[in-house]
Amino acid sequence: MPLSEDVRTALDAIAAGAQARQVESDTLDFKTVGRSLPDTLRDIAEAASCFANAQGGTVVVGVADRSAGAAAIVGCELDPVLTQRRVFELTDPRLIATVERFAWGERQLLTVTVPRSPDVHAVGGRSTERLGAACQPMSPSRIATVVAERRGEDWSARESSLGISAVDPVALGIARSLLDRAGDPRRRVHAGETDADLLRTLGVLTGRMRLTNAGALLFTHQLDPTAQLAYVYRRTPAGELVVNEHLSAPLLPALTRVLDLVDARSDRSSVNLPGGQQIQLADLPEAAVREAVVNAVMHRDYRRSDAVHIEHTATRLRVSSPGPFVGGVTVHNVLTTSSRSRNPQLSSALRTLNLAETAGTGVDRMYAEMARLGHQPPTFSADTDQVKVTLIGGAPNTSVARFTATLPGGEADDADTMLVLLALLTRRTITADFIAPTLQKPESETRAVLDRLGSEPVNLIERTRESARRAKPVYRLREHVVAALGSSLTYRRRIADESDRKIIGLLRETGEINGRMVKIVLDLDTSTASRVLGNLVERGILRKTSHA
């Protein structure tokens, strides 16, 4: 088996001066052989089990994790067959690892690779799972959740003991209202159905006329307090508590109430679009807020009794959802990984009610909505107890908002497009390897994205002249985009300030200035020098004069 790209890249980074622990990840760990062979093999078995209980990964044996460069590569003489056998013997259920020896420079190293397992493995009765660059212990409830997920069990689809008589009429009325306001006429039809038919449309009523757990959550009071949402509002992050509401079941009224509370306390700014239309933009984009809150409700672990917490200030929203990410999802791939729901039937019902995006687009929408207003993308953090997403808003960048309204097709809704544009607001150039972690894509895919954005009909960026034929080109905004974004570009502001100072200094020395002088001082062509002078006149910094 050839050495994986991740392992090779990490070893190259160590050779270049990085410590091994700095390049460890949720799928890669480095170890050395200790003084005791049995302890070393047990340590390897524990690490392999930890990876298998998460999304799989590789243990590289023979690299010191606190050293760097050649000193970190200490080598390993472990027998691959013995190592594989001991991993198998020490794990319960038995785990089969792929163990191979390979040469790195003058040293022999060992890789122990395991895929994501359908089971949860233990060593010595203890189960762990890889989160970030560390193995965390798994509680009995966490083990039960993981096993259920990997067997494809959907807690929200299980039949409850409740029938239609338990349905809250207010919750059902909200469902009808949401359907009646849907843009799709095929959804609006369902608003007038009988109670039973409406519940069937949402997929929450079984053939025995019992509600599923999803139906009981959305429409009844019976599963309280597991459906609780807690909303708090402060004017500043450390300020006095202004609003503190704990919303219990039914989930549907609680969810719509929270969205209304956030909307009522979000400031708005008027922005004039290029076509003359005026729109109101919230400091925290409504679509991003909705996705953050609804995703927390859809994907949380309902085996836990904690509430979903929504912490709101004037410019920030933080949503905490009980339970870790669904298996295979991490903070490093949440934007690009295939859509996975812990509660598929609940998710389907919320999508039918138009409260959630189509499967696989919700997180993308959050990223795009934030970036199109010039805000940084959402930030995620996760551990074994909860997942947090934070949105940092504020007054929208009007130049960015106006420009994105002119983008062709659905580019303003495309997370890749908006993240590239956002990066180029503060950097004159980018490369595929620089922006790849932001897009959460391999470098080759990222380069394809950049080349698409440089082609018709988008024409957002271009390769620099010097790098146009290189294997790894450098990209920058096209000139018309730079002109449209104006002072939103931080590097353009710095250059403009410096140019202004030079021209004003020259004017003070000579008493007058013209295009030829600007051309020489700033090393510009004739047309650009003319535009620079014209801009200074427009801003009232210079006054145009004429001579007979």
C-alpha positions in Angstrom: 0.0 0.0 0.0 1.5 3.4 -1.0 2.1 6.0 1.7 -1.0 8.2 2.1 -0.8 11.9 1.1 -1.7 12.9 4.7 1.2 10.9 6.2 3.7 12.1 3.6 2.7 15.7 4.0 3.0 15.5 7.8 6.4 13.9 7.6 7.6 16.6 5.1 6.4 19.2 7.6 8.3 17.6 10.4 11.4 17.4 8.3 10.9 21.2 7.6 10.9 22.0 11.3 7.5 21.3 12.7 7.0 19.2 15.8 5.1 16.0 15.2 2.4 16.9 17.7 1.7 20.1 15.7 0.7 18.1 12.6 -1.3 15.4 14.4 -4.9 15.5 13.5 -8.2 13.7 14.0 -6.9 11.0 11.6 -3.1 10.9 12.3 -1.1 10.2 15.4 2.7 9.7 16.0 4.2 7.4 18.5 7.6 5.9 19.5 8.6 2.5 20.9 8.9 2.7 24.7 11.1 0.8 27.1 8.5 -2.0 27.4 7.4 -3.9 24.2 4.0 -5.0 25.8 3.2 -1.4 26.9 4.1 -0.1 23.4 1.8 -2.6 21.7 -1.0 -1.8 24.1 -0.5 1.9 23.4 -0.7 1.3 19.7 -3.9 -0.9 20.2 -5.5 1.9 22.2 -4.7 4.5 19.5 -6.0 2.2 16.7 -9.2 1.5 18.7 -9.6 5.3 19.3 -9.4 6.0 15.5 -11.8 3.1 14.6 -14.4 4.4 17.0 -14.2 7.8 15.3 -13.6 8.2 11.5 -10.6 5.9 11.1 -7.0 7.0 10.9 -3.3 6.1 10.9 -0.7 5.7 13.7 2.9 6.3 12.6 5.3 4.5 14.9 8.9 5.8 15.1 8.4 9.6 15.3 8.9 11.5 18.6 5.9 13.9 18.9 7.8 16.6 20.8 10.8 16.8 18.5 11.3 18.4 15.1 13.4 17.8 12.0 15.7 14.8 11.7 15.8 14.4 15.4 12.0 13.5 15.4 12.5 10.5 13.1 13.8 8.0 15.6 12.8 4.8 13.7 10.9 1.6 14.7 12.0 -2.0 14.5 8.6 -3.5 15.5 7.5 -6.6 13.6 4.4 -5.7 11.5 2.9 -9.2 11.9 3.3 -9.2 15.7 1.9 -5.6 15.9 -1.2 -6.6 13.9 -1.8 -9.7 16.0 -1.5 -7.8 19.3 -3.9 -5.1 18.1 -6.4 -7.8 17.2 -5.9 -9.6 20.5 -6.1 -6.5 22.8 -9.3 -5.0 21.3 -12.9 -6.0 22.0 -14.5 -6.6 19.6 -11.5 -7.7 17.7 -10.0 -5.0 15.4 -8.1 -5.9 12.2 -5.5 -3.2 11.4 -3.3 -2.8 8.3 0.3 -2.7 9.5 3.1 -1.9 7.1 6.8 -0.9 7.4 8.3 1.8 5.2 11.6 3.7 4.9 11.8 7.4 5.6 15.4 8.6 4.9 17.6 6.2 6.8 15.0 5.1 9.3 12.3 2.4 9.2 8.9 3.5 10.4 5.6 1.6 10.9 2.0 2.6 9.9 -1.0 1.1 11.7 -4.1 2.0 9.7 -7.8 1.3 10.6 -11.0 2.4 8.9 -14.1 3.7 10.7 -15.6 0.7 12.3 -19.2 -0.4 12.5 -18.6 -1.4 16.1 -17.3 0.5 19.2 -14.0 -1.1 20.4 -12.4 -1.2 23.8 -9.0 -2.0 25.2 -9.0 -3.2 28.7 -12.7 -2.4 29.0 -12.2 1.3 28.1 -13.5 2.9 24.9 -12.2 6.2 23.5 -12.8 8.2 20.3 -10.6 10.6 18.4 -11.6 14.2 18.7 -9.1 16.7 17.2 -5.7 15.5 18.1 -6.6 13.6 21.2 -8.5 10.5 22.3 -11.5 11.2 24.6 -13.2 8.6 26.8 -16.7 7.5 25.7 -19.5 7.3 28.2 -22.1 4.5 28.1 -24.7 6.9 26.6 -22.2 8.0 23.9 -21.4 4.4 23.0 -25.1 3.7 22.7 -25.6 6.7 20.4 -22.6 5.7 18.2 -23.8 2.1 17.9 -27.3 3.3 17.0 -26.0 5.7 14.3 -23.7 3.1 12.7 -26.6 0.6 12.6 -28.7 3.2 10.8 -31.2 3.5 13.6 -33.2 6.7 13.7 -34.5 7.6 17.1 -36.8 10.2 15.7 -38.5 7.6 13.5 -39.4 5.3 16.3 -43.1 4.9 17.1 -44.1 6.6 20.3 -47.1 5.7 22.5 -48.9 8.9 21.5 -51.8 9.3 19.1 -53.3 12.3 17.3 -55.3 13.3 20.4 -52.0 14.4 22.0 -51.2 16.9 19.3 -51.2 20.5 20.4 -53.5 22.6 18.2 -51.2 25.7 18.4 -48.3 23.6 17.1 -50.4 22.2 14.3 -51.6 25.7 13.4 -48.0 26.9 13.1 -47.2 24.0 10.8 -50.2 25.0 8.5 -49.0 28.6 8.5 -45.5 27.7 7.5 -46.8 25.5 4.7 -49.2 28.2 3.6 -46.3 30.7 3.3 -44.1 28.3 1.3 -42.9 29.5 -2.1 -43.6 26.1 -3.6 -47.3 25.8 -4.5 -47.1 22.0 -4.0 -46.3 22.6 -0.3 -49.0 25.2 0.1 -51.6 22.5 -0.8 -50.8 20.6 2.4 -51.8 23.5 4.6 -55.5 22.7 4.0 -55.2 18.9 4.7 -56.8 17.1 7.6 -54.8 16.8 10.8 -54.0 13.1 10.1 -53.1 13.8 6.4 -50.9 16.7 7.4 -49.0 14.6 9.9 -48.6 11.9 7.3 -47.2 14.5 4.8 -44.6 15.4 7.4 -43.8 11.7 7.9 -44.6 11.7 11.6 -47.7 9.5 11.8 -47.4 5.7 11.6 -49.8 3.2 10.0 -51.1 2.5 13.5 -52.0 6.1 13.9 -49.3 6.7 16.4 -46.9 9.6 16.3 -43.2 9.0 15.8 -40.8 10.5 18.3 -40.3 13.3 15.8 -44.0 13.9 15.8 -44.2 13.8 19.6 -41.3 16.3 19.8 -42.8 18.8 17.3 -46.4 18.7 18.2 -46.9 17.5 21.8 -46.0 18.3 25.4 -45.2 14.7 26.3 -41.4 14.6 25.7 -40.6 17.6 27.8 -37.8 18.6 28.8 -35.8 17.0 26.0 -37.1 19.5 23.4 -36.3 22.6 25.4 -34.5 25.6 24.0 -32.9 28.3 26.2 -32.6 31.8 24.8 -30.7 34.6 26.4 -30.0 38.1 25.2 -27.4 40.6 26.3 -26.5 43.9 24.6 -22.8 43.0 24.9 -21.2 39.6 25.5 -20.4 40.4 29.1 -23.3 42.7 29.7 -26.4 42.4 31.9 -29.0 39.7 31.0 -31.9 41.4 29.2 -33.9 38.4 28.1 -33.9 34.8 29.5 -36.5 32.4 28.1 -36.7 28.7 28.6 -39.0 27.2 25.9 -40.4 23.7 26.5 -42.2 21.3 24.2 -43.9 21.3 21.7 -40.7 21.8 19.7 -42.3 23.6 16.7 -43.7 26.6 18.7 -40.5 26.8 20.7 -38.3 26.9 17.6 -40.4 29.5 15.8 -40.5 31.6 19.0 -36.7 31.6 19.3 -36.3 32.6 15.6 -38.7 35.5 16.3 -36.8 36.6 19.4 -33.5 36.7 17.5 -35.1 38.6 14.6 -36.7 41.2 16.9 -33.3 42.1 18.4 -31.3 42.2 15.2 -30.4 45.7 13.9 -30.8 46.4 10.2 -29.1 48.7 7.7 -30.4 50.1 4.4 -28.3 49.3 1.4 -28.9 50.7 -2.1 -28.2 48.1 -4.8 -26.7 49.0 -8.2 -30.2 48.9 -9.9 -31.6 51.4 -7.5 -33.4 48.9 -5.3 -33.1 49.5 -1.5 -32.9 46.5 0.8 -32.7 46.0 4.6 -29.8 43.8 5.8 -29.7 42.4 9.3 -26.4 42.6 11.3 -26.8 38.8 11.7 -28.2 37.4 8.4 -31.6 35.8 8.9 -30.8 32.8 6.8 -27.6 32.1 8.7 -29.3 32.5 12.1 -32.1 30.1 11.0 -29.7 27.5 9.8 -27.6 27.7 13.0 -30.6 27.2 15.3 -32.5 24.7 13.2 -29.4 22.6 12.6 -28.8 22.4 16.3 -32.4 21.1 16.8 -32.2 18.7 13.9 -28.8 17.1 14.7 -28.7 17.1 18.5 -28.7 14.0 20.6 -32.2 13.5 22.0 -30.9 10.8 24.3 -29.6 13.7 26.4 -31.9 15.9 28.4 -29.9 19.2 28.0 -31.4 22.1 26.2 -30.2 23.7 23.0 -28.7 27.1 24.2 -28.9 30.2 22.1 -26.8 33.1 23.4 -27.5 36.4 21.5 -25.9 39.8 21.6 -26.2 42.7 19.2 -23.5 41.3 16.9 -23.0 37.7 17.9 -25.0 34.5 18.0 -23.7 31.3 19.7 -25.8 28.1 19.5 -24.8 25.1 21.6 -26.3 21.7 20.7 -26.2 18.7 23.1 -24.1 15.8 21.8 -21.0 15.7 19.6 -20.9 15.8 15.8 -22.5 12.9 13.9 -19.9 10.3 13.2 -17.5 11.3 10.4 -18.2 15.1 10.7 -15.5 17.3 12.3 -14.8 21.0 12.5 -12.4 20.5 9.6 -14.9 19.0 7.1 -18.3 20.3 8.3 -18.6 22.5 5.2 -17.9 19.7 2.7 -18.7 16.4 4.2 -21.8 14.6 2.9 -25.0 15.5 4.8 -25.6 13.3 7.8 -28.4 13.7 10.3 -28.7 12.0 13.7 -32.5 12.3 13.3 -33.3 11.8 9.7 -37.1 11.8 10.1 -37.1 15.0 12.2 -34.8 16.6 9.7 -37.2 15.7 6.8 -40.2 17.1 8.6 -38.4 20.4 9.3 -37.4 20.6 5.6 -41.0 20.0 4.5 -42.0 22.8 6.8 -39.4 25.0 5.0 -37.5 25.6 8.3 -34.4 23.9 7.0 -32.5 23.9 3.8 -32.3 20.9 1.4 -30.1 18.2 2.8 -26.4 19.1 2.5 -26.8 22.8 1.9 -27.5 24.3 5.4 -23.9 24.8 6.5 -23.0 26.1 3.0 -25.8 28.6 3.3 -24.5 29.9 6.7 -21.0 30.4 5.2 -22.3 32.2 2.1 -24.7 34.4 4.0 -22.1 35.6 6.4 -19.5 36.2 3.7 -21.8 38.1 1.3 -22.1 40.8 4.0 -18.3 41.0 4.6 -18.5 39.0 7.8 -16.2 36.2 8.8 -17.6 32.7 8.3 -19.2 30.7 11.1 -16.8 29.1 13.6 -17.4 25.6 15.0 -16.1 23.8 18.1 -17.0 20.4 19.3 -16.3 17.9 22.1 -18.0 14.8 23.4 -20.7 16.8 25.1 -21.8 19.5 22.6 -21.3 21.3 19.3 -21.1 25.1 19.2 -21.4 27.4 16.2 -20.7 31.1 16.5 -21.8 33.8 14.1 -20.1 37.2 14.4 -22.0 39.9 12.6 -22.3 43.7 12.9 -23.1 46.4 10.3 -22.8 44.9 6.8 -20.0 45.9 4.5 -22.2 47.8 2.0 -19.6 47.7 -0.8 -19.4 43.9 -0.5 -23.2 43.6 -0.3 -23.7 45.8 -3.4 -21.1 43.9 -5.3 -22.3 40.4 -4.5 -25.8 41.4 -5.7 -24.3 41.8 -9.2 -22.7 38.4 -9.3 -24.1 36.1 -12.0 -26.4 33.1 -11.4 -26.2 31.7 -7.9 -22.6 32.7 -7.2 -23.7 34.9 -4.2 -25.2 31.7 -2.6 -22.1 29.6 -3.3 -19.9 29.2 -0.2 -16.7 28.7 -2.3 -17.2 31.9 -4.3 -18.0 34.0 -1.2 -15.1 32.6 0.9 -12.6 33.3 -1.9 -14.0 36.9 -2.2 -13.8 37.3 1.6 -10.2 36.2 1.7 -9.3 38.7 -1.1 -10.7 41.6 0.9 -7.7 41.5 3.1 -5.0 39.8 0.9 -3.8 41.0 -2.4 -3.3 37.4 -3.7 -4.1 33.9 -2.7 -2.9 30.4 -3.8 -4.8 27.1 -3.8 -2.8 25.7 -0.9 -3.5 28.9 1.2 -7.3 28.9 0.7 -7.8 25.1 0.7 -8.2 24.7 4.5 -10.9 27.5 4.4 -12.8 25.8 1.6 -12.2 22.4 3.4 -11.1 20.8 0.1 -8.0 19.2 -1.3 -5.6 21.5 -3.1 -6.4 20.1 -6.5 -10.2 20.7 -6.1 -9.5 24.2 -4.7 -7.4 25.0 -7.8 -10.4 23.9 -10.0 -12.6 26.3 -7.9 -10.2 29.2 -8.4 -9.9 28.6 -12.1 -13.8 28.5 -12.4 -14.0 31.8 -10.6 -11.5 33.2 -13.1 -13.6 32.1 -16.2 -16.8 33.3 -17.8 -19.3 34.1 -16.6 -18.0 34.8 -13.1 -14.7 36.6 -14.0 -14.1 37.4 -10.3 -10.3 36.6 -10.2 -7.4 36.1 -12.5 -3.9 34.5 -12.4 -1.1 37.0 -11.9 0.9 37.6 -15.0 4.1 36.1 -13.4 2.4 32.9 -12.3 0.0 32.3 -15.2 1.8 29.3 -16.5 3.0 27.9 -13.2 1.8 24.6 -11.8 0.7 26.4 -8.7 -0.5 29.9 -9.8 -1.2 32.9 -7.7 -4.7 34.5 -8.0 -5.9 38.1 -7.4 -9.1 40.0 -8.0 -9.8 41.3 -11.5 -9.4 45.1 -11.9 -13.2 45.8 -12.3 -13.8 43.9 -9.0 -11.1 46.0 -7.2 -12.8 49.1 -8.5 -16.3 48.0 -7.4 -15.1 47.0 -3.9 -13.2 50.2 -3.4 -12.3 50.9 0.2 -13.5 47.4 1.3 -10.1 46.2 0.3 -7.8 46.8 3.2 -4.6 46.6 1.2 -6.0 49.1 -1.3 -6.7 51.5 1.5 -3.1 51.2 2.7 -1.8 51.8 -0.8 -4.1 54.7 -1.4 -3.1 56.3 1.9 0.6 56.0 1.0 0.0 57.4 -2.4 -2.0 60.3 -1.0 0.9 61.2 1.4 3.4 61.1 -1.4 1.3 63.4 -3.7 0.5 65.8 -1.0 4.2 66.0 0.1 5.2 66.7 -3.5 2.5 69.4 -3.8 3.8 71.1 -0.7 7.3 71.2 -2.1 6.4 72.4 -5.7 3.2 74.3 -5.2 1.5 72.3 -8.0 1.1 68.8 -9.4 0.1 67.2 -12.7 -0.3 63.8 -14.2 3.3 63.6 -15.5 4.6 64.2 -12.0 2.3 61.6 -10.4 3.4 59.1 -13.1 7.0 59.6 -12.2 6.6 59.6 -8.4 4.3 56.6 -8.2 5.7 54.7 -11.2 2.4 54.5 -12.9 1.2 54.6 -16.5 -0.4 57.7 -17.9 -4.1 56.6 -17.6 -3.6 55.3 -14.0 -1.9 58.5 -13.0 -4.8 60.5 -14.4 -7.3 58.4 -12.4 -5.3 58.9 -9.2 -5.4 62.6 -9.6 -9.1 62.6 -10.5 -9.9 60.6 -7.4 -8.1 63.1 -5.2 -10.1 65.9 -6.8 -13.4 64.0 -6.3 -12.5 63.5 -2.6 -11.8 67.2 -2.2 -8.2 66.7 -1.3 -7.0 68.6 -4.5 -8.5 71.4 -6.4 -8.2 71.4 -10.2 -6.7 74.5 -11.7 -6.0 75.6 -15.3 -3.2 77.9 -16.8 -3.6 80.2 -19.7 
